[in-house]
């Protein structure tokens, strides 16, 4: 009897313990779900946004926000890979787009959290715990985060479409099913953030339609296709864009899709891409071998993973730099972790382990670097979000103050004066202009390197020649990826030269103002000079001409090359340009950018060369005239690029600068000593001449033509931070007559660092003079003024020949 009582007591205790354990599990599961929900919101919603900065990347981010603020129409006024919701991706603050950014990212974050909740329903909590850790401290790529949404949605649909008897089937009541279908709405928003998300969003929607239809859920199938389309229209209109412009937005971006792979490709560590492909193959193999369900469901799941991994491969390794390959590393880890929800924990162990190794190798490298990245991501997710939430709840305008302070810092770093009328920036530093408060009138493709197809180049040219052309242009030649400089905006160069005049120089930047008379028609007058086919590696001699020559070069990939371009990227194309003096310059070229007119001779390397081209055509660029060119490709075998190409040359009519414009471009030259002072002393000066017409003075100085360009640095006492009041370049003829060229100051920060005096006034000097009035043999030297005295630097006596 006692034994029976004891047994009943034990059973009661066991029952109570089991109930307590179940309650603890439920409480822990609820806590985990709540934590995962907060984590998803913290990752998606930029409560603590970044602020404007200068540079290539921050400038296009700033420009996208400013486009929305100014009511510009995407796809017409702005043609880029990003849409009106770009701030969700960039996390960049702008007073006019902050609400749009927060609302859009909040919608995506809520949808992502609900998808995770559905995916983890009825499963062990280990998968949710691991994925929550991944979101909190391992996601360091917005691309990877947004690419994972369609995959996450596909996994939920996979479970919903499984037969009811399958243990993995996601059982939802009909009202919940229809509510869950609203999660397809984010597929309509993501392409308005970045258009490169359109393929994966559209194809996943089609896959979901097919699997639902195959399973007899025709209403859900229609929702899978209809909801993204409807939501896209609604989000587009909510951003302030006209409905009529929406087709044009998606149509215009096709040019970026067609030209991006070649134009923006960048070489990296090939082992990173190899390891990614191996890890991807392992994930797909595990899906095929272990995913439960009928063949149709396994095909759906396999294709969804394959699509995700392929899209990420293109996003991560076409432009294989440190930022894009992080996308690949983060995404492969996300895909491996999501396997847990569809094939179970044990089959996922090997893919997860391999993905972790690939993630570390691709994006992080050393153990300390990985630890630092994890710590930084964790702080950004929670501490940054908490700080941002506090700032916003105070409602004291702190974010706007930070925005204004950052813009003031940009204005300090590069001062743009207030300009009458509208202004645009060529090529990439839009932040300088936007921070200045001037009125921005952008060309459709806002940054020069991005106009990488003939259609995009034509868009920019038509804008420049149209009624909405800017009144002012802040101009620089600054190509990316070692490209031939004249390829970027090359089609627009004649219109810039003929339609705008120089009125100010500021360092490496030129301010151009629209001419009062329309001179763009002159650029259309052309004379064809040459048309032929040549082979790669063949030296092509250019015809001699007293005028600049423009080229069109048509290079086509082979059939195998086109296939490689779809799957990966083509080998790079290069051009070697031999100048008249024997020097050879090597550049990267883009086949699609060479199909429209671009300057091939004389060689324009920088802004100064462009201004000299406008000043007198070949006159001031005789040292840059190209004698012959040689095209080459990375494969060298004709396997991916055709073995021959066509080239045509033509001469276009270009205006020459007026005397007033040239007075801004060239430094003052006088035949008398400055300020009527005589050369009071000779002395050894602190300083150097670094180059003369692009040639170091320690080598043979080539004869000068109509232009003399010199640069270097000079101090009176470098250790004390004292620099001359003025530096002069002197030219003394054989008869003893001296000409003085007044140089202008340049920063030369390395001299400041050398003397550890960051406050030192500009120690550099540069001079560019029109010496067409001089001829014969001269001795080139330097002079300087300090405290009203003119001193001749005795160590500089370089012979130079001036001939025309």
Secondary structure, DSSP 4 states (H G I P E B T S, - for coil): -HHHHHHHHHHHHHHHHHHHHHHHHHHHHHHHHHHHHHHHHHHH--SS-B----SHHHHHHHHHHHHHHTTPPBTTTB-SSB-TTHHHHH-B--TTTHHHHHHHHHHHHHHHHHHHHHHTTTS-HHHHHHHHHHHHHT---HHHHHHHHHHHHHHHHHHHHS-TTSTT-----HHHHHHHGGGGGHHHHHHHHBGGGHHHHHHHHHHHHHHHHHTT-HHHHHHHHHHHHHHHHHHHHHTT--GGGHHHHHHHTHHHHHHHHHHT-B---HHHHHHHHHHHHHHHHHHHHH--S-HHHHHHHHHHHHHHHHHHHHHHHSB-STTHHHHHHHHHHHHHHHHHHHH-HHHHHHHHHHHHHHHHHHHT-SHHHHHHHHHHHHIIIIIIHHHHHHHHHHTS-HHHHHHHHHHHHHHHHS-----SSEEEEESS-HHHHHHHTPEE---SS-SGGG--SHHHHHHHHHHHHSTT--SEEEE----STTB-GGGTTGGGHHHHHHHEEEEEEETTEEEEEE-SS--THHHH-EEEEEEEEEETT-EEEPPP-SS-EEEEEE--B-HHHHHHHHHS-PPPEEEEEEETTS-EEEEEE-TGGGGS-EEEES---SHHHHHHHHHHTTTT-GGG-EEEEEEEESS-SSSSB-SEEEEEEEEE--PPPPHHHHHHHSPPEESS-GGG----EEE--EEEEEEETTB-TTSPPPPB-SEEEEEEEEESBGGGTB--SEEEEEEEETTS-EEEEE-EEE--HHHHHHHT-TTPPP-EEEEEEE-TT--EEEEEEEEEEETTEEEEEEEEEEEEEE--
